[in-house]
Amino acid sequence: MSHKESFLQYLKIEKRYSPHTVRSYLNDLDQFHSFLSSLGPDEDPVAVTSHDIRAWIVSMIDNDYSTVSVHRKISCLRVFYRYLRKEGIIKSDPLEKVVLPKRKKTIPVFVEEAAMNNLLDNYVFGEDFAGIRNRTIIEMLYLTGMRRSELTGLLSIDVDLSEGSVKVTGKRNKQRIIPVIKSFIPHLEEYIRVRDESVPKSNGGWFFITEKGNKLYDKYVYNTVNSYLAMVTTIEKKSPHILRHTFATHMLNHGADLNSIKELLGHANLSATQVYTHNTFEKLKKVYKQAHPRA
């Protein structure tokens, strides 16, 4: 087994990374190996130096990779070379002295509250299975802040209507419980009733399914969210992740504390949640301008 293959096994079994993350790491390692091959046939990933990694960073920047992409790919290498060092395959970490380009701070895009209320209160989704399912998808993402992969991975047993909660399996198979508001429960009950009456039983006990009873696929969720958000907002990005941003922003703007948002989103640390505080600050600025006599 090659070092790369054993590393991928380590990610799957010991680190419990998702299949999507493992594929991303594989693609990054393959890209790095291709770059090393361009330097010469004798370039061995195990014998890599900090100079080689700096050269790859420069190459990516020259090819118009964003600083976010560069950071992500180098993060993959950090995990890979720490693994090699832990296994005793290398003696020193070639990334120890590598300085990354400064990452631009990006502000999360979100949908305004009025637009979300307009979509959920005034738009007709349809009374058939597809229409009811689509509305439930939009509401589930907006009311819980879960990721798209978490939504498609929901099992029927994960949705507890009596407790008013949803059990979500997030990154690295970490589970968390998210409460759902009372007004959403009748919509969930309606979806379950129509689903069970009109669609074959799910092959794997999935909560969200296709008309044939199969697990709902990611592209369908993306297209559904994109088409409905296009009816009420002009923001450029209209993905399921935007509803996650919207959930966090609206919660913070209505007084939720950061630690609570962190737990609901399933973030590993608070720094990932702090990107949403800018929106609360914007609201504070607006209130300040309206309320202060000298503003």
C-alpha positions as CSV (number, residue, x, y, z in Angstrom):
1,M,0.0,0.0,0.0
2,S,1.4,3.4,-1.0
3,H,1.8,6.3,1.5
4,K,-1.1,8.1,-0.2
5,E,-3.4,5.0,0.1
6,S,-2.5,4.4,3.8
7,F,-3.1,8.1,4.5
8,L,-6.6,8.0,2.9
9,Q,-7.4,4.9,5.0
10,Y,-6.2,6.9,8.0
11,L,-8.6,9.7,7.1
12,K,-11.6,7.3,6.7
13,I,-11.1,5.1,9.7
14,E,-9.2,7.0,12.4
15,K,-10.1,10.6,11.6
16,R,-13.6,9.6,10.4
17,Y,-13.6,12.2,7.6
18,S,-16.6,12.2,5.3
19,P,-16.3,10.6,1.8
20,H,-16.6,14.1,0.3
21,T,-13.6,15.3,2.3
22,V,-11.6,12.2,1.5
23,R,-12.2,12.8,-2.2
24,S,-11.1,16.4,-1.8
25,Y,-7.9,15.4,-0.1
26,L,-7.2,12.8,-2.8
27,N,-7.7,15.4,-5.6
28,D,-5.4,17.8,-3.8
29,L,-2.7,15.2,-3.3
30,D,-3.0,14.2,-7.0
31,Q,-2.7,17.8,-8.0
32,F,0.4,18.2,-5.9
33,H,1.9,15.0,-7.3
34,S,1.3,16.3,-10.8
35,F,3.1,19.5,-9.9
36,L,6.1,17.6,-8.5
37,S,6.2,15.5,-11.7
38,S,6.5,18.7,-13.7
39,L,9.6,19.6,-11.7
40,G,11.3,16.4,-12.6
41,P,10.8,12.6,-12.8
42,D,12.8,12.0,-9.6
43,E,10.6,14.2,-7.4
44,D,9.3,12.1,-4.5
45,P,6.5,13.4,-2.2
46,V,8.4,12.0,0.8
47,A,11.5,14.0,-0.1
48,V,9.6,17.2,-0.6
49,T,11.2,20.4,0.8
50,S,9.6,23.7,1.9
51,H,11.0,25.2,-1.3
52,D,8.9,22.7,-3.3
53,I,5.7,23.7,-1.4
54,R,6.4,27.4,-1.8
55,A,6.9,26.8,-5.5
56,W,3.5,25.1,-5.7
57,I,1.9,28.0,-3.9
58,V,3.4,30.4,-6.4
59,S,2.2,28.2,-9.2
60,M,-1.4,28.2,-7.9
61,I,-1.4,32.0,-7.4
62,D,-0.1,32.4,-11.0
63,N,-2.9,30.2,-12.2
64,D,-5.5,32.5,-10.5
65,Y,-6.4,30.2,-7.6
66,S,-8.1,32.1,-4.8
67,T,-6.3,32.4,-1.5
68,V,-9.1,30.3,0.0
69,S,-8.3,27.5,-2.4
70,V,-4.6,27.8,-1.7
71,H,-5.2,27.6,2.1
72,R,-7.4,24.6,1.7
73,K,-4.9,22.7,-0.5
74,I,-2.0,23.5,1.8
75,S,-4.2,22.4,4.8
76,C,-4.4,19.0,3.1
77,L,-0.6,18.8,2.8
78,R,-0.3,19.7,6.5
79,V,-2.4,16.8,7.5
80,F,-0.6,14.5,5.1
81,Y,2.9,15.3,6.2
82,R,1.9,15.3,9.9
83,Y,0.7,11.7,9.3
84,L,3.9,10.8,7.6
85,R,5.9,12.2,10.5
86,K,3.7,10.4,13.0
87,E,4.3,7.1,11.2
88,G,8.1,7.7,11.2
89,I,8.2,7.9,7.4
90,I,9.8,11.4,7.5
91,K,11.8,13.1,10.2
92,S,10.8,16.8,9.7
93,D,7.7,18.6,8.5
94,P,8.4,20.5,5.2
95,L,5.5,22.8,5.9
96,E,6.9,24.0,9.3
97,K,8.4,27.2,7.8
98,V,5.9,27.8,5.0
99,V,4.0,31.1,5.2
100,L,0.7,31.3,3.3
101,P,-0.6,34.3,1.5
102,K,-2.9,36.4,3.6
103,R,-6.5,35.2,3.2
104,K,-9.2,37.8,2.4
105,K,-12.0,38.0,5.0
106,T,-15.2,37.1,3.3
107,I,-18.5,38.2,4.6
108,P,-21.2,35.5,4.5
109,V,-24.0,36.3,2.1
110,F,-27.6,35.8,3.5
111,V,-31.2,36.3,2.5
112,E,-33.1,39.1,4.2
113,E,-35.8,38.2,6.7
114,A,-38.5,39.9,4.7
115,A,-37.6,37.8,1.6
116,M,-37.6,34.5,3.6
117,N,-41.0,35.4,5.1
118,N,-42.3,36.3,1.7
119,L,-41.2,32.9,0.3
120,L,-42.6,30.8,3.1
121,D,-45.8,32.8,3.6
122,N,-46.9,33.8,0.1
123,Y,-45.5,31.3,-2.4
124,V,-47.4,28.3,-3.5
125,F,-45.2,25.2,-3.5
126,G,-48.0,22.8,-4.6
127,E,-50.1,20.2,-2.8
128,D,-48.6,17.2,-4.4
129,F,-45.7,15.2,-2.9
130,A,-43.0,17.2,-4.8
131,G,-44.4,20.5,-3.8
132,I,-44.7,19.6,-0.1
133,R,-41.3,18.0,-0.1
134,N,-39.7,21.1,-1.6
135,R,-41.2,23.4,0.9
136,T,-40.1,21.1,3.7
137,I,-36.5,21.1,2.3
138,I,-36.4,24.9,2.3
139,E,-37.9,25.1,5.8
140,M,-35.7,22.4,7.3
141,L,-32.5,24.2,6.0
142,Y,-33.6,27.6,7.1
143,L,-35.1,26.6,10.5
144,T,-32.2,24.3,11.6
145,G,-29.1,25.6,9.8
146,M,-28.0,22.1,8.8
147,R,-25.7,21.4,5.9
148,R,-27.0,20.0,2.6
149,S,-25.2,16.7,3.2
150,E,-26.8,16.5,6.7
151,L,-30.2,17.0,5.2
152,T,-29.9,14.3,2.6
153,G,-28.4,12.0,5.3
154,L,-31.4,12.4,7.6
155,L,-33.2,9.2,8.5
156,S,-36.9,9.0,9.4
157,I,-35.9,7.9,12.9
158,D,-33.8,11.1,13.3
159,V,-36.9,13.3,13.2
160,D,-38.7,13.2,16.6
161,L,-42.0,15.0,16.3
162,S,-43.1,14.3,19.9
163,E,-39.9,16.0,21.2
164,G,-39.8,18.6,18.4
165,S,-36.2,17.8,17.5
166,V,-34.0,16.5,14.7
167,K,-30.8,14.4,15.2
168,V,-28.2,15.4,12.7
169,T,-25.0,13.5,11.8
170,G,-22.4,16.1,10.8
171,K,-18.7,16.1,9.9
172,R,-16.6,13.2,11.2
173,N,-19.9,11.5,12.2
174,K,-20.5,13.8,15.1
175,Q,-24.1,14.0,16.1
176,R,-26.1,16.9,17.5
177,I,-29.7,17.5,18.4
178,I,-31.4,20.6,16.8
179,P,-34.8,21.8,18.2
180,V,-37.6,22.7,15.7
181,I,-40.2,25.3,16.3
182,K,-43.8,24.2,17.0
183,S,-45.2,25.8,13.8
184,F,-43.0,23.6,11.7
185,I,-44.2,20.3,13.2
186,P,-47.6,20.2,11.3
187,H,-45.7,20.8,8.0
188,L,-43.4,17.8,8.9
189,E,-46.4,15.7,9.7
190,E,-48.0,16.6,6.4
191,Y,-44.9,15.8,4.5
192,I,-44.6,12.4,6.2
193,R,-48.2,11.6,5.5
194,V,-48.1,12.5,1.8
195,R,-44.7,10.7,1.4
196,D,-45.9,7.5,3.0
197,E,-49.2,7.6,1.0
198,S,-47.8,8.3,-2.5
199,V,-44.2,7.1,-2.6
200,P,-42.7,3.6,-2.2
201,K,-41.0,3.0,1.1
202,S,-37.5,4.3,1.3
203,N,-34.8,1.8,0.5
204,G,-32.7,3.0,3.5
205,G,-35.1,4.6,5.8
206,W,-34.2,8.1,4.5
207,F,-36.4,11.0,5.5
208,F,-36.2,13.0,2.3
209,I,-36.7,10.8,-0.8
210,T,-37.3,10.9,-4.5
211,E,-40.6,9.9,-6.2
212,K,-39.1,6.4,-6.5
213,G,-38.3,6.1,-2.8
214,N,-34.5,6.6,-3.2
215,K,-32.3,8.8,-1.1
216,L,-32.6,12.5,-2.2
217,Y,-29.4,13.5,-4.0
218,D,-27.4,16.7,-3.4
219,K,-27.9,18.2,-6.9
220,Y,-31.7,18.1,-6.5
221,V,-31.5,19.9,-3.1
222,Y,-29.2,22.6,-4.7
223,N,-31.5,23.1,-7.7
224,T,-34.6,23.3,-5.5
225,V,-33.1,25.9,-3.2
226,N,-31.7,27.9,-6.1
227,S,-35.0,28.1,-8.0
228,Y,-37.1,29.2,-5.0
229,L,-34.6,31.7,-3.7
230,A,-34.4,33.2,-7.1
231,M,-38.1,34.2,-6.7
232,V,-37.4,36.4,-3.7
233,T,-33.8,37.6,-3.7
234,T,-31.3,39.0,-6.2
235,I,-28.2,37.8,-4.3
236,E,-25.7,36.0,-6.6
237,K,-25.3,32.8,-4.6
238,K,-28.6,30.9,-3.9
239,S,-27.3,27.6,-2.6
240,P,-28.4,25.5,0.4
241,H,-25.3,26.9,2.3
242,I,-26.8,30.4,1.9
243,L,-29.7,29.2,4.0
244,R,-27.2,28.0,6.6
245,H,-25.7,31.5,6.6
246,T,-29.2,33.0,6.8
247,F,-30.2,30.9,9.8
248,A,-27.1,31.9,11.7
249,T,-27.4,35.6,10.8
250,H,-31.1,35.9,11.7
251,M,-30.6,34.1,15.0
252,L,-27.7,36.4,16.0
253,N,-29.7,39.5,14.9
254,H,-32.5,38.4,17.2
255,G,-30.3,38.0,20.3
256,A,-28.9,34.4,20.2
257,D,-25.4,34.1,21.7
258,L,-22.5,32.9,19.6
259,N,-21.9,29.7,21.7
260,S,-25.5,28.6,21.1
261,I,-25.2,29.2,17.3
262,K,-21.9,27.3,17.4
263,E,-23.6,24.2,18.9
264,L,-26.6,24.5,16.5
265,L,-24.4,24.7,13.4
266,G,-22.1,21.9,14.6
267,H,-18.9,24.0,14.4
268,A,-15.8,22.5,16.0
269,N,-14.6,25.8,17.4
270,L,-16.0,29.3,17.9
271,S,-13.8,31.0,15.3
272,A,-15.9,29.4,12.6
273,T,-19.0,31.0,14.0
274,Q,-17.5,34.4,14.6
275,V,-17.7,35.2,10.8
276,Y,-21.4,36.0,11.4
277,T,-20.9,38.7,14.0
278,H,-20.4,41.3,11.2
279,N,-24.1,41.1,10.4
280,T,-25.1,41.8,14.0
281,F,-22.6,44.7,14.0
282,E,-24.3,46.1,10.8
283,K,-27.6,46.0,12.6
284,L,-26.1,47.8,15.6
285,K,-24.7,50.5,13.3
286,K,-28.2,51.0,11.8
287,V,-29.8,51.3,15.2
288,Y,-27.0,53.7,16.3
289,K,-27.6,56.0,13.3
290,Q,-31.3,56.0,13.9
291,A,-31.2,56.5,17.7
292,H,-28.2,58.7,18.5
293,P,-29.1,62.5,18.3
294,R,-25.7,63.3,16.7
295,A,-25.8,60.5,14.2
